[in-house]
Amino acid sequence: MSAVTARVRVEPIVDPDSTAARAVRALRVAPDQYRYVGDTAFNLGDTLRDPMSEAIAVIADDAIVGFYRLDFAPNAVVGRSLGMPSVGLRAFVIDHRQQGRGYGRMAMNACCDDLRARHPGREVLVLTVNCINAPAISAYLKSGFIDTGELFHGGSAGPQHVMLQFLHPHTTT
Ligand SMILES: CC(C)(COP(=O)(O)OP(=O)(O)OC[C@H]1O[C@@H](n2cnc3c(N)ncnc32)[C@H](O)[C@@H]1OP(=O)(O)O)[C@@H](O)C(=O)NCCC(=O)NCCS
């Protein structure tokens, strides 16, 4: 991994015609990664049309390097309530030219800080990740997610691990 000194932050996108939205539409993954995340331009449009979701840009210094969707629907990601206020992470991507520099891990840390600041009532961040997607699993574990051990079979690219990150660990028992 190359040494990186960039400051990584995250920022909501609300305007589909903004410069940020255009930069997100230009993000690309490697050909063999599309099965995990699909097309980011489509994911951005889908997110902006959903009143229960937020579109978030990942910014390293001043450059947009990634994107993810926050899904606030009660059954988001795993199709059922987790018994506490949750938010689902979907469509997470770091542009393939920027991968392996720690941006994914730093983006997830910034994501949790952002949720604590803007959505303090949400207690847990949940995601699924394909069992063969080693870089993503590693990035999630290194940014504090835990593997629940549960397998989710709803994806089109094979079984997925269900991972959680508690946003206010000092208040959980
Ligand atoms: C998953 C993804 C967002 C990770 O972003 P990233 O910026 O490349 O990740 P990081 O550089 O923060 O890497 C985090 C850890 O993952 C591991 N990792 C990263 N790239 C890796 C690779 N190509 N192979 C193996 N491990 C890898 C490293 O151990 C790294 O930790 P380190 O920096 O301490 O060495 C990015 O690879 C991506 O966009 N993939 C395609 C879309 C996708 O799969 N999204 C997830 C859907 S659930």
The ligand as a Gaussian input file, in Angstrom:
#p B3LYP/6-31G(d) Opt

LIG

0 1
 C      -13.928000      -2.159000      -1.428000
 C      -13.292000      -0.818000      -1.728000
 C      -14.320000       0.282000      -1.515000
 C      -12.105000      -0.626000      -0.774000
 O      -11.538000       0.635000      -1.027000
 P       -9.946000       0.877000      -0.997000
 O       -9.740000       2.344000      -0.943000
 O       -9.310000       0.141000      -2.099000
 O       -9.572000       0.200000       0.391000
 P       -8.352000       0.586000       1.340000
 O       -7.204000       1.086000       0.507000
 O       -8.867000       1.438000       2.422000
 O       -7.943000      -0.825000       1.904000
 C       -8.355000      -1.273000       3.169000
 C       -7.683000      -2.585000       3.429000
 O       -8.166000      -3.538000       2.463000
 C       -7.066000      -4.325000       1.986000
 N       -7.036000      -4.207000       0.541000
 C       -7.241000      -3.109000      -0.210000
 N       -7.137000      -3.407000      -1.509000
 C       -6.863000      -4.715000      -1.559000
 C       -6.662000      -5.624000      -2.625000
 N       -6.728000      -5.221000      -3.904000
 N       -6.420000      -6.900000      -2.314000
 C       -6.381000      -7.317000      -1.034000
 N       -6.578000      -6.505000       0.018000
 C       -6.814000      -5.229000      -0.251000
 C       -5.824000      -3.846000       2.644000
 O       -5.480000      -4.743000       3.689000
 C       -6.173000      -2.508000       3.246000
 O       -5.623000      -2.281000       4.490000
 P       -4.207000      -1.487000       4.657000
 O       -4.372000      -0.147000       3.988000
 O       -4.034000      -1.374000       6.137000
 O       -3.180000      -2.338000       4.004000
 C      -12.759000      -0.781000      -3.203000
 O      -11.877000      -1.850000      -3.385000
 C      -13.857000      -0.854000      -4.247000
 O      -14.446000       0.164000      -4.626000
 N      -14.146000      -2.074000      -4.752000
 C      -15.140000      -2.244000      -5.824000
 C      -16.564000      -2.076000      -5.320000
 C      -16.844000      -2.929000      -4.116000
 O      -16.492000      -4.096000      -4.040000
 N      -17.538000      -2.320000      -3.162000
 C      -17.928000      -2.972000      -1.925000
 C      -19.273000      -3.593000      -2.048000
 S      -19.783000      -4.338000      -0.501000

